[in-house]
Amino acid sequence: MTTATDAFMRDIKPFMVADALADFSREEHLMALNYVAGRSGRVVMTESLLPTRFLPVKRRCGR
């Protein structure tokens, strides 16, 4: 979170990958994501960054 804010202050457009970060609790994790999203960068998910060939194939039940 502080690195993203520092980058923003240096005219860099930071992003945080929400499902690739950890924190001490769910509440602190959400606070960090909300802080960056509201003030200094974008919050994205891993799926939005990977080409479709690297995404897992969803299987149907019974197969």
C-alpha positions in Angstrom: 0.0 0.0 0.0 2.7 2.5 0.9 4.8 1.5 -2.1 1.7 2.2 -4.4 1.2 5.5 -2.8 4.9 6.4 -3.1 4.8 5.4 -6.8 1.7 7.6 -7.4 3.5 10.6 -5.9 6.2 10.0 -8.5 3.7 10.0 -11.4 3.7 6.2 -11.8 0.4 4.5 -12.2 0.5 1.7 -9.7 -1.8 -1.3 -9.4 -2.4 -4.0 -6.8 -3.4 -7.5 -7.6 -6.0 -8.2 -4.9 -5.9 -12.0 -5.0 -2.1 -12.1 -5.0 -1.6 -10.2 -1.8 -1.8 -11.2 1.9 -2.4 -9.3 5.1 -2.8 -10.0 8.8 -6.6 -10.1 8.6 -9.4 -9.8 6.0 -10.3 -6.3 7.4 -6.7 -5.0 6.9 -6.5 -6.5 3.5 -9.7 -4.8 2.4 -8.6 -1.5 4.0 -5.4 -1.6 2.0 -7.2 -2.4 -1.3 -9.8 0.3 -0.6 -7.1 2.9 0.3 -5.2 2.3 -2.9 -8.3 2.2 -5.1 -9.6 5.4 -3.7 -6.4 7.4 -3.6 -3.4 6.2 -5.6 -4.0 3.3 -8.0 -6.0 0.5 -9.4 -7.0 -2.8 -7.8 -7.2 -5.7 -10.2 -7.5 -9.5 -10.1 -5.0 -12.0 -11.4 -7.5 -13.2 -14.0 -7.6 -9.8 -15.7 -3.8 -9.8 -16.1 -3.2 -13.3 -17.6 -3.8 -14.3 -21.2 -6.7 -16.7 -21.6 -4.4 -19.6 -22.4 -3.1 -19.5 -18.8 -6.5 -19.4 -17.1 -7.8 -22.7 -15.6 -10.4 -24.6 -17.5 -13.7 -24.9 -15.6 -14.9 -28.4 -15.5 -18.5 -29.6 -15.5 -19.8 -31.7 -12.6 -19.5 -35.4 -13.3 -16.6 -35.2 -15.7 
